[in-house]
Amino acid sequence: MAKYFMTFIFAIAGIIAFLAATFNWGWFFTAQNAQYVVKLYGRQKARIIYGALGLILISMSVYFYLNTPSS
């Protein structure tokens, strides 16, 4: 059961980060947590970083789902 919970968390976080980067969601990039990256690199590079991070998280969720044995 924990296997599905963790893969779900990684997938949702990845999907949100990827969609925020793709559609340039203002609420995402003006949030306090994202402001550090935006101030450090600028909004365009922050979108690339969060898009890549989203794809990595989605890939990790697929990897964990396929390679973690059921308990």
N, C-alpha and C positions, 0 to 999 in steps of 0.2 A: 504494500500500500504506500509506503514512503517513497518507493521508486516513482510512482505516478505523481505524487505530490511535488517532488523536486523537479521532475521533468516539466510539469505544468508551470511551476514558478519560473523556471528558466525560459520556457517558451513564451509566456505572457510578457515577461520583462523584455525579451528580445524583440517581440512583435511591436510592443509599444515604442521602444527606442528606434527601431527601424522605420516605423510609420511616422514618428515625430520628425526624424531626419528627412524622410522623403517628402512629407507635406509641409515642412517648416512650421510646425505647430508652435505658436507663440507661447501658449501656456506652459509648454514643456521647457522651452529655452529661457523663459523668464523665471522659472522656479529656482529657488535658492541653491539647490544641489547642482543644477546645470550651469548656474552663473559663473562658477569658478572656471569651468572649461571655456565658456563663451568669452570671459574677460581675458583669459590667458591666450587663446588662439583666434578669437574672432568667431562670428556666427557661422560663416561658411565652413571653416575648418571644423568647428564643433559639430556641424551637421554631418560631415564626413566621418568624424570620430564616432559619433553616436550611431550612425548607420552601420559602420563596421562592427561596433560593439553589439548592436542588435543581431547582426548576422552570426557573430561568434556565439552569442547566447542561444540562438535558435539551433545552431550546429551542435552545441554542447547538449542541449535537451534531446536532440535526436540520438546523439552518441550514447548518452546515459540510458535512454530508453532501450536501445538495441543491445547494449553491452553489459547491463547490470542484471545479474540473475534474479529471478523472482524468489521471494522469501517464503 
